[in-house]
Amino acid sequence: MSVLVEQQDEQITVIETTAGEVEKDMEMGVSYTDKAVESAKGARKKRKICFILSIVLLIIIGIVVAVVVVKNLPAKQSGGSSGTKTVTASATSTAGAVATAAARLGRLRAALPAPTPLVD
């Protein structure tokens, strides 16, 4: 009988050691899970904040665009001919801006060196 107890004593020692390691691993796993839960809560909170900020930003942009559009709309005038002058003046200034941009582009193209051909 004592021989059986000595043989099983080794197995019991190995089982106890393994059980201790499993317990440590379980505690570490629980702590990692707790950290993951806290991290997920923080990520959800940050996502909500970003969503709210983006909505606020879109509202502000919408308001700014509306104000600019309303300011640039020609006012209703009784004569009608002065409204035509405004459109003609803005068309003339737009044409001048296009001509200036084209002249600048021509000067830039002239200043650039000629492209070199690609050789295989």
BAMAR-698452 format. One line per 3 residues: for each residue x, y, z of C-alpha. Coordinates in nm, 4 decimals. Each point is the difference from the previous one (the first is absolute). Example, Ala and Ser with C-alpha at 12.3 -4.5 7.8 and 13.67 -1.06 7.14 Angstrom:
<recs>
1.2300/-0.4500/0.7800 ~ 0.1370/0.3440/-0.0660
</recs>
This chain:
<recs>
0.0000/0.0000/0.0000 ~ 0.2824/0.2395/0.0826 ~ 0.1440/-0.0582/-0.3496
-0.3262/0.1182/-0.1590 ~ -0.0071/0.3107/0.2198 ~ 0.3568/0.0898/-0.1016
-0.0772/-0.0463/-0.3721 ~ -0.3137/0.2098/0.0195 ~ 0.1761/0.2679/0.2092
0.1969/0.1086/-0.3089 ~ -0.3155/0.0211/-0.2098 ~ -0.1796/0.1969/0.2706
0.2925/0.2444/0.0211 ~ -0.0084/0.0539/-0.3786 ~ -0.3771/0.0518/0.0114
0.0318/0.2534/0.2857 ~ 0.2712/0.1918/-0.1908 ~ -0.2111/0.0055/-0.3137
-0.3044/0.1133/0.1979 ~ 0.2035/0.2874/0.1461 ~ 0.1140/0.1081/-0.3473
-0.3570/-0.0185/-0.1308 ~ -0.1196/0.2162/0.2903 ~ 0.2655/0.2645/-0.0766
-0.0912/-0.0076/-0.3699 ~ -0.3690/0.0392/0.0861 ~ 0.0734/0.3029/0.2200
0.2052/0.1581/-0.2781 ~ -0.2786/-0.0719/-0.2487 ~ -0.2558/0.1645/0.2268
0.2217/0.3067/0.0391 ~ 0.0465/0.0207/-0.3794 ~ -0.3759/-0.0291/-0.0462
-0.0566/0.2818/0.2494 ~ 0.2479/0.2168/-0.1882 ~ -0.1718/-0.0844/-0.3299
-0.3400/0.0990/0.1412 ~ 0.1372/0.3353/0.1193 ~ 0.1701/0.0575/-0.3342
-0.3229/-0.0767/-0.1886 ~ -0.1930/0.2441/0.2203 ~ 0.2581/0.2697/-0.0718
-0.0105/-0.0693/-0.3729 ~ -0.3806/0.0255/-0.0066 ~ 0.0142/0.3275/0.1920
0.2587/0.1434/-0.2396 ~ -0.2038/-0.1162/-0.3002 ~ -0.3067/0.1805/0.1367
0.2018/0.3173/0.0558 ~ 0.1398/-0.0131/-0.3555 ~ -0.3483/-0.0551/-0.1422
-0.1428/0.2960/0.1924 ~ 0.2914/0.2224/-0.1035 ~ -0.0410/-0.0957/-0.3650
-0.3736/0.0769/0.0145 ~ 0.0728/0.3386/0.1613 ~ 0.2647/0.0700/-0.2642
-0.2417/-0.0885/-0.2808 ~ -0.2628/0.2296/0.1515 ~ 0.2514/0.2855/0.0218
0.1094/-0.0561/-0.3605 ~ -0.3639/-0.0036/-0.1099 ~ -0.0687/0.3260/0.1804
0.3087/0.1655/-0.1510 ~ -0.0937/-0.1163/-0.3505 ~ -0.3582/0.1218/0.0463
0.1179/0.3415/0.1203 ~ 0.2438/0.0365/-0.2913 ~ -0.2631/-0.1045/-0.2532
-0.2589/0.2366/0.1466 ~ 0.2488/0.2891/0.0042 ~ 0.0996/-0.0585/-0.3618
-0.3557/-0.0237/-0.1326 ~ -0.0941/0.3154/-0.1904 ~ -0.2615/0.2030/0.1820
-0.3392/0.0345/-0.1682 ~ -0.0165/0.3420/-0.1569 ~ -0.2915/0.1722/-0.1606
0.1737/0.1162/-0.3205 ~ 0.1320/-0.3281/-0.1283 ~ 0.2657/0.1696/-0.2159
0.2368/0.0558/0.2932 ~ -0.0121/-0.3763/0.0686 ~ 0.1252/-0.0510/-0.3540
0.2902/0.2318/0.0704 ~ 0.0991/-0.2111/0.2993 ~ -0.0024/-0.3190/-0.2052
0.1970/0.1656/-0.2814 ~ 0.2556/0.1407/0.2449 ~ 0.0519/-0.3358/0.1685
0.0291/-0.1743/-0.3379 ~ 0.2610/0.2560/-0.1081 ~ 0.2001/-0.0473/0.3206
-0.0191/-0.3780/-0.0390 ~ 0.1247/0.0240/-0.3578 ~ 0.2883/0.2180/0.1163
0.0927/-0.2508/0.2681 ~ -0.0019/-0.2845/-0.2538 ~ 0.2209/0.2003/-0.2377
0.2465/0.0763/0.2815 ~ 0.0142/-0.3666/0.1013 ~ 0.0602/-0.1055/-0.3612
0.2858/0.2492/-0.0328 ~ 0.1613/-0.1293/0.3189 ~ -0.0326/-0.3580/-0.1204
0.1683/0.0921/-0.3280 ~ 0.2931/0.1594/0.1837 ~ 0.0355/-0.3075/0.2240
0.0023/-0.2344/-0.2990 ~ 0.2647/0.2105/-0.1713 ~ 0.2195/-0.0078/0.3113
-0.0077/-0.3803/0.0291 ~ 0.2728/-0.2031/-0.1725 ~ -0.0944/-0.2258/-0.2887
-0.0982/-0.3540/0.1041 ~ 0.2631/-0.2688/-0.0500 ~ -0.1030/-0.3148/-0.1909
-0.0155/-0.3269/0.1907 ~ 0.2485/-0.2641/-0.1163 ~ -0.0527/-0.3707/0.0622
</recs>
